[in-house]
Amino acid sequence: MSELYFGRGNASMRDDYLDFINLVFGFNGRDPDFLKMYPNLYKAEYDPCYNNFVATEDGKLRAAIGVYPRTFSVMGEVLLSHGIGNVAVHPYHRSKGYMKKLMNMALDDMVAAGADFSDLGGLRQRYQYFGYDNAGCNRSFHISETALRHCFAGAEEPKVYFKQIFEGDPMLDDVFALYEQKIVHTCRKREHLYDTMRHEVYVILDKETDSFRGFCGGGLSGLTLVSADDFYDTVRAHVASHGGVNVVLPPYETELIPLAHRICGSCSISSAVKIAVFHFRRMLTAYMKLKAATEGLVDGVRQYTVDGIRGVGGTTVSESFRITVENGQVTLSDIDNSAPVTVLPYKEAIPFFFDLAAPLRCCDPVASQWFPLPVNIDGCDHV
């Protein structure tokens, strides 16, 4: 009978582990693989195997699920999320329940560690079993060469240019400092910045002075500018070199969204990420403060109870709170038992508060304006 192990991996597994997840995801050794795509997760110094729950049979890897903790600052509120990635089961060892067992182990561990939420990508229906659902509402603007030719006919050449920088470049200090100023940002370590940005960092510089005007990753991902005044020149310079681009912006980028809308050929709104939530009150406090500061919230009072939240050891708990918005200021407090309370099962609560489409929200004009909340994970912080 095979000897089975379910639990955290260890550093001695790393080579076999990388071979295993690359095999399961179909990487052939020549194209990008997990280490090349995510150096911030899979380099040996970050101990990726400890951040994985694995299943082995007689010492051989059969399944692995990565669980990578990150801390986020949202309007000064600190939230802890554990990102799920590299969910892998050996093709010859599927339908044995390994994924389900490891996912539940991972969820129990992150709840015990005090995580506020967890995030992942992947098929919605597959991960709904574990409490995940769509969240966020990013805007995607398609900007083509033709559109820019019409919008900027007769205009001067862009006044900025792009320069790729590498580990050790002093301008990484400028990148880090500007990123830290954002009202929503991941709490990154400066010494890990180049790995976190996946070795693809472009600074935006003034043509005349070479002064630092912002930065981005490939394809204008994570575009961050010192001043929104440079947005048009930045997009024009990028499109001139690379052709049309999709600029993706979360709703709290209120300076850039109207500028992108003016020059786009088309735009769309879509969910940003899939999340499971363990502390609704903390999540709503942070993201309602963000929405109030950037988009505005109508005044009102609502009370909610969320039933069936995952607790420690696979238990379920409830959470009740009163939301008050007065003169645009948000307060979450304990409920007033003499006032009405809307009770939401957990599976309805995620879309109600965080997703674009929530039928239960449609009959309440206040809730329809307050929600969905703008949860977003920067591209290079996805796992």
C-alpha positions as CSV (number, residue, x, y, z in Angstrom):
1,M,0.0,0.0,0.0
2,S,1.3,3.4,-0.9
3,E,2.6,5.8,1.8
4,L,0.6,9.0,1.5
5,Y,1.6,12.5,2.7
6,F,-0.5,15.6,2.8
7,G,1.0,18.8,4.1
8,R,3.5,21.6,3.5
9,G,6.4,20.9,1.1
10,N,10.1,21.4,2.1
11,A,13.1,23.0,0.4
12,S,14.6,19.6,-0.6
13,M,11.6,19.1,-3.0
14,R,12.2,22.3,-5.0
15,D,13.8,20.8,-8.2
16,D,11.2,18.0,-8.4
17,Y,8.4,20.4,-7.5
18,L,9.3,22.8,-10.3
19,D,9.6,19.9,-12.8
20,F,6.2,18.7,-11.6
21,I,4.2,21.9,-11.9
22,N,5.8,22.7,-15.3
23,L,4.8,19.3,-16.5
24,V,1.2,19.6,-15.3
25,F,0.9,23.0,-16.9
26,G,2.4,21.9,-20.2
27,F,5.7,23.9,-20.2
28,N,8.2,22.3,-22.5
29,G,11.5,23.6,-21.1
30,R,12.0,26.2,-23.9
31,D,9.1,28.5,-23.4
32,P,8.5,30.5,-20.2
33,D,8.0,28.4,-17.1
34,F,7.0,29.1,-13.6
35,L,10.4,30.2,-12.4
36,K,10.8,32.6,-15.4
37,M,7.3,34.0,-15.1
38,Y,7.2,34.3,-11.3
39,P,10.7,34.7,-10.0
40,N,9.2,36.4,-6.9
41,L,7.5,33.1,-6.0
42,Y,9.8,30.3,-7.2
43,K,13.4,31.4,-6.6
44,A,15.0,29.2,-4.0
45,E,15.4,32.2,-1.6
46,Y,11.6,32.5,-1.3
47,D,11.2,28.9,-0.2
48,P,8.3,28.1,-2.7
49,C,7.8,24.5,-1.4
50,Y,7.0,25.8,2.1
51,N,4.3,27.9,0.5
52,N,2.8,24.8,-1.1
53,F,0.6,22.1,0.3
54,V,1.5,18.9,-1.5
55,A,0.4,15.3,-1.8
56,T,3.0,12.6,-2.3
57,E,2.8,8.9,-2.8
58,D,5.9,7.0,-1.6
59,G,7.7,10.3,-1.8
60,K,6.7,11.2,-5.3
61,L,4.7,14.4,-5.9
62,R,1.2,13.8,-7.0
63,A,-0.5,17.2,-6.3
64,A,0.5,20.7,-5.2
65,I,-1.3,24.0,-4.4
66,G,0.6,27.2,-3.8
67,V,-0.5,29.5,-1.0
68,Y,1.3,32.8,-1.1
69,P,0.6,35.4,1.6
70,R,0.7,39.1,0.7
71,T,-0.3,42.2,2.7
72,F,-2.2,45.1,1.0
73,S,-2.7,48.7,2.0
74,V,-6.1,50.1,1.1
75,M,-6.5,53.7,2.2
76,G,-4.2,53.0,5.1
77,E,-6.2,49.9,6.1
78,V,-4.0,46.8,6.1
79,L,-5.4,43.5,4.7
80,L,-3.9,40.1,4.6
81,S,-4.6,37.9,1.6
82,H,-3.3,34.4,0.7
83,G,-3.1,34.0,-3.1
84,I,-3.7,30.6,-4.5
85,G,-1.6,29.5,-7.5
86,N,-0.1,26.5,-9.4
87,V,-3.0,24.2,-8.6
88,A,-1.6,21.0,-10.0
89,V,-2.6,17.3,-10.0
90,H,-0.5,14.7,-11.9
91,P,-2.6,13.7,-15.0
92,Y,-2.3,10.0,-14.0
93,H,-3.5,10.6,-10.4
94,R,-6.6,12.7,-10.8
95,S,-10.0,11.9,-9.4
96,K,-8.5,10.8,-6.1
97,G,-9.6,13.8,-4.2
98,Y,-6.1,15.3,-3.8
99,M,-7.1,18.8,-5.0
100,K,-10.1,18.9,-2.7
101,K,-8.1,17.8,0.3
102,L,-5.2,20.2,-0.3
103,M,-7.5,23.1,-1.0
104,N,-9.3,22.5,2.3
105,M,-6.0,22.2,4.1
106,A,-4.9,25.5,2.6
107,L,-8.1,27.3,3.5
108,D,-7.9,26.0,7.1
109,D,-4.3,27.3,7.3
110,M,-5.0,30.7,6.0
111,V,-8.0,31.2,8.3
112,A,-5.9,30.2,11.3
113,A,-3.2,32.6,10.1
114,G,-5.7,35.5,10.3
115,A,-6.1,36.1,6.5
116,D,-8.9,38.6,5.6
117,F,-9.4,37.1,2.2
118,S,-7.9,34.9,-0.4
119,D,-7.6,35.5,-4.2
120,L,-7.0,33.4,-7.3
121,G,-7.6,33.1,-11.0
122,G,-9.2,30.1,-12.8
123,L,-12.6,28.7,-13.6
124,R,-15.3,30.3,-11.4
125,Q,-17.4,27.2,-11.0
126,R,-14.5,25.0,-10.0
127,Y,-13.5,27.3,-7.1
128,Q,-17.0,28.2,-6.0
129,Y,-17.0,24.9,-4.1
130,F,-14.3,26.4,-1.9
131,G,-16.0,29.8,-1.4
132,Y,-14.5,31.8,-4.2
133,D,-16.4,34.1,-6.6
134,N,-15.9,37.0,-8.9
135,A,-15.0,40.4,-7.5
136,G,-14.0,43.8,-8.6
137,C,-14.9,45.8,-11.7
138,N,-11.9,46.8,-13.9
139,R,-12.2,49.0,-17.0
140,S,-10.4,47.9,-20.1
141,F,-9.8,50.5,-22.8
142,H,-8.7,49.5,-26.3
143,I,-6.6,52.2,-27.8
144,S,-5.4,51.8,-31.4
145,E,-3.0,53.6,-33.7
146,T,-6.0,54.8,-35.8
147,A,-7.8,56.2,-32.8
148,L,-4.7,58.2,-31.7
149,R,-4.2,59.5,-35.2
150,H,-7.6,61.0,-35.2
151,C,-7.4,62.3,-31.6
152,F,-3.9,63.9,-31.9
153,A,-3.8,65.0,-35.6
154,G,-1.2,67.7,-35.8
155,A,0.1,67.2,-32.3
156,E,3.7,67.4,-31.3
157,E,5.7,64.2,-30.8
158,P,5.2,62.6,-27.3
159,K,7.5,64.3,-24.7
160,V,8.3,61.0,-22.9
161,Y,10.1,57.8,-23.7
162,F,10.4,54.3,-22.2
163,K,13.6,52.7,-20.8
164,Q,13.8,49.2,-19.5
165,I,15.8,48.9,-16.3
166,F,17.3,46.0,-14.5
167,E,18.3,44.8,-11.1
168,G,20.7,47.3,-9.5
169,D,19.5,50.3,-11.4
170,P,19.1,53.2,-9.0
171,M,15.8,54.2,-10.6
172,L,14.3,51.2,-9.0
173,D,14.3,53.4,-5.9
174,D,12.1,55.9,-7.8
175,V,9.8,53.1,-8.8
176,F,9.5,51.9,-5.3
177,A,8.9,55.3,-3.8
178,L,6.1,56.2,-6.3
179,Y,4.4,52.8,-5.9
180,E,4.3,53.3,-2.1
181,Q,2.4,56.5,-2.6
182,K,-0.6,54.8,-4.2
183,I,-3.7,54.7,-2.2
184,V,-3.9,50.9,-2.9
185,H,-0.7,49.0,-3.0
186,T,0.9,45.7,-2.0
187,C,3.3,46.0,0.9
188,R,6.4,45.0,-1.1
189,K,10.0,44.8,0.1
190,R,12.4,47.1,-1.8
191,E,15.0,44.4,-2.0
192,H,12.5,42.1,-3.8
193,L,11.1,44.7,-6.1
194,Y,12.8,43.6,-9.3
195,D,11.6,40.0,-8.7
196,T,8.1,41.1,-7.7
197,M,7.8,43.0,-11.0
198,R,8.9,39.8,-12.8
199,H,12.1,41.3,-14.3
200,E,10.1,43.5,-16.7
201,V,10.3,47.1,-15.4
202,Y,10.0,50.1,-17.7
203,V,10.5,53.7,-16.5
204,I,8.9,56.6,-18.2
205,L,11.3,59.5,-18.7
206,D,11.0,63.1,-19.9
207,K,12.8,63.4,-23.3
208,E,14.4,66.8,-22.5
209,T,15.4,66.3,-18.9
210,D,15.4,62.5,-18.4
211,S,13.4,63.1,-15.2
212,F,11.4,60.2,-13.9
213,R,7.7,60.5,-14.9
214,G,6.4,57.0,-13.9
215,F,6.8,53.3,-14.6
216,C,4.9,50.2,-15.9
217,G,5.4,46.6,-16.7
218,G,5.0,45.1,-20.2
219,G,2.0,46.3,-22.2
220,L,1.5,49.3,-19.9
221,S,0.5,46.9,-17.1
222,G,0.5,48.5,-13.7
223,L,0.9,52.0,-15.3
224,T,1.8,54.5,-12.5
225,L,2.5,58.1,-13.3
226,V,3.8,61.0,-11.3
227,S,1.2,63.1,-13.0
228,A,-1.9,62.3,-15.0
229,D,-0.8,65.1,-17.4
230,D,1.7,62.6,-18.9
231,F,-1.0,59.9,-19.7
232,Y,-1.6,60.9,-23.3
233,D,2.1,61.2,-24.2
234,T,2.8,57.9,-22.4
235,V,0.1,56.0,-24.3
236,R,1.1,57.6,-27.6
237,A,4.8,56.7,-27.1
238,H,3.9,53.1,-26.3
239,V,1.5,52.7,-29.3
240,A,4.0,54.3,-31.7
241,S,6.5,51.5,-30.8
242,H,4.2,48.5,-30.1
243,G,0.8,49.2,-31.8
244,G,-2.6,49.1,-30.2
245,V,-2.9,48.5,-26.4
246,N,-5.5,47.6,-23.8
247,V,-5.1,49.8,-20.8
248,V,-6.7,48.2,-17.8
249,L,-7.7,50.4,-14.9
250,P,-9.4,49.8,-11.6
251,P,-12.3,52.2,-10.9
252,Y,-10.4,54.1,-8.3
253,E,-8.0,55.4,-11.0
254,T,-10.4,58.3,-11.4
255,E,-7.9,60.7,-13.0
256,L,-6.9,58.3,-15.7
257,I,-10.3,56.7,-16.6
258,P,-11.8,59.8,-18.3
259,L,-8.5,60.3,-20.2
260,A,-8.5,56.7,-21.4
261,H,-12.1,56.9,-22.4
262,R,-11.6,59.9,-24.5
263,I,-9.0,58.2,-26.8
264,C,-10.3,54.6,-26.8
265,G,-12.1,52.9,-29.6
266,S,-14.0,50.7,-27.2
267,C,-14.1,49.8,-23.6
268,S,-15.5,47.1,-21.4
269,I,-16.0,46.3,-17.7
270,S,-15.1,42.9,-16.2
271,S,-14.5,41.2,-12.9
272,A,-10.9,41.7,-11.7
273,V,-10.3,38.6,-9.6
274,K,-11.9,35.8,-7.6
275,I,-11.9,36.0,-3.9
276,A,-13.0,34.2,-0.7
277,V,-13.6,36.4,2.3
278,F,-13.0,35.5,5.9
279,H,-13.5,39.0,7.5
280,F,-16.3,40.9,5.8
281,R,-16.2,43.9,8.2
282,R,-12.5,44.5,7.7
283,M,-12.9,44.2,3.9
284,L,-15.9,46.5,3.7
285,T,-14.2,49.1,6.0
286,A,-11.2,49.3,3.7
287,Y,-12.9,49.2,0.3
288,M,-15.9,51.4,1.2
289,K,-13.4,54.0,2.4
290,L,-11.6,53.7,-0.9
291,K,-14.8,54.0,-2.9
292,A,-16.0,57.0,-0.9
293,A,-12.8,58.8,-1.4
294,T,-12.6,58.2,-5.2
295,E,-16.1,57.6,-6.6
296,G,-18.3,58.9,-3.8
297,L,-21.0,57.1,-1.8
298,V,-24.6,58.2,-1.2
299,D,-25.6,58.6,2.4
300,G,-27.6,55.8,4.0
301,V,-27.7,53.1,6.7
302,R,-27.8,49.4,6.1
303,Q,-27.4,46.4,8.3
304,Y,-26.2,42.9,7.2
305,T,-25.5,39.5,8.6
306,V,-23.4,37.1,6.6
307,D,-24.0,33.4,7.5
308,G,-21.7,30.5,6.7
309,I,-18.3,32.2,6.6
310,R,-15.4,29.7,6.9
311,G,-14.0,29.6,10.4
312,V,-11.1,27.9,12.0
313,G,-11.0,24.1,11.6
314,G,-13.6,24.0,8.8
315,T,-16.3,25.5,11.1
316,T,-18.7,28.2,9.9
317,V,-19.3,31.5,11.6
318,S,-21.6,34.5,11.1
319,E,-20.6,38.2,11.0
320,S,-23.0,41.1,11.6
321,F,-22.4,44.8,11.0
322,R,-24.1,48.2,10.5
323,I,-22.9,50.4,7.7
324,T,-23.4,54.1,8.0
325,V,-22.5,56.6,5.3
326,E,-23.0,60.2,6.3
327,N,-21.6,63.2,4.3
328,G,-19.5,60.7,2.4
329,Q,-17.8,59.3,5.5
330,V,-18.1,55.5,6.1
331,T,-18.5,53.9,9.5
332,L,-18.9,50.2,10.3
333,S,-20.2,49.3,13.7
334,D,-22.2,46.7,15.6
335,I,-25.8,46.2,14.5
336,D,-28.8,47.9,16.1
337,N,-31.1,45.0,17.0
338,S,-34.2,47.3,16.7
339,A,-33.5,48.0,13.0
340,P,-34.0,45.7,10.0
341,V,-31.1,43.4,9.1
342,T,-30.5,41.8,5.7
343,V,-29.3,38.2,6.1
344,L,-27.0,37.0,3.3
345,P,-25.8,33.4,2.9
346,Y,-22.0,33.4,2.3
347,K,-22.4,32.4,-1.3
348,E,-24.7,35.4,-2.0
349,A,-22.6,37.8,0.1
350,I,-19.5,37.7,-2.2
351,P,-21.4,38.8,-5.3
352,F,-23.6,41.2,-3.3
353,F,-20.7,43.2,-2.0
354,F,-18.0,42.6,-4.6
355,D,-19.3,41.4,-8.0
356,L,-20.6,43.3,-11.0
357,A,-23.8,41.3,-11.3
358,A,-25.8,40.7,-8.1
359,P,-29.5,40.2,-8.5
360,L,-30.2,40.6,-4.8
361,R,-28.7,44.1,-4.9
362,C,-30.9,45.4,-7.7
363,C,-33.9,46.1,-5.5
364,D,-32.0,48.4,-3.1
365,P,-30.9,51.7,-4.7
366,V,-28.5,52.5,-1.9
367,A,-26.8,49.1,-2.0
368,S,-26.7,49.3,-5.8
369,Q,-24.7,52.5,-5.5
370,W,-22.4,51.4,-2.7
371,F,-21.5,48.1,-4.3
372,P,-19.6,46.4,-6.0
373,L,-16.5,47.4,-4.2
374,P,-13.3,47.9,-6.2
375,V,-11.2,44.9,-5.2
376,N,-8.2,44.6,-7.5
377,I,-4.8,42.8,-7.4
378,D,-2.0,44.4,-9.5
379,G,-0.9,42.1,-12.3
380,C,2.5,41.4,-10.9
381,D,1.0,40.4,-7.5
382,H,-1.2,37.7,-9.0
383,V,0.0,34.2,-8.2
